Amino acid sequence: MKTIRLILLLASLAGLCAVARADSASIRGILISASNESGQTDRRLAPYEPTLRRILRFESYRFLGDDSTSLEVPAQGSLSIGDGHELEVSTEKSDGKSIHVKVRWSSGGRTLMNTGLVLRPGVPAVLGGPSTGNKGEVYAVILVGR
């Protein structure tokens, strides 16, 4: 009888762990600059370069900073991604295959973008942003959920 209770307790705990993992997300934000100046793309961005070229259509990309966080679903968190840029991320729901998030991108107290995204694990989402102040160069953010 005690063995059956122990087995049921362990099975219940395993089920709770599976539910807890399904209801959390790890999100990484990467701040980059994109330019039409010829040059090499930063090696840290190599895994994302095909996506960046397809979406942003610039010649070179430079890594400026990154941050990551783990959040429950639903929850809110923030990422300080460099150069004074902040991302406020709100997780809304998850179906185990994707996570629905709202993102507020700001810099210097000014909101640059509010958007909603569906992140799939390992699939980067790219947000194009404002000018960096250098001729023909813009900020962009890569978001990756895990």
Number of C-alpha atoms within 10 A of each C-alpha: 5 7 8 9 10 11 11 12 12 12 12 12 12 12 11 12 12 11 12 12 12 16 18 20 22 13 23 17 26 21 22 24 21 25 22 14 13 10 11 10 16 14 12 11 16 12 10 16 16 11 16 24 14 9 13 16 13 18 15 19 30 19 18 16 16 18 16 18 14 15 18 19 20 16 15 16 16 19 19 19 20 17 12 11 21 23 23 16 22 20 24 16 17 20 9 14 10 17 23 17 23 17 20 16 22 17 15 10 10 9 13 15 15 12 11 14 14 17 21 17 16 11 15 19 19 18 17 17 16 12 14 14 9 9 10 12 18 20 20 24 24 20 21 19 22 15
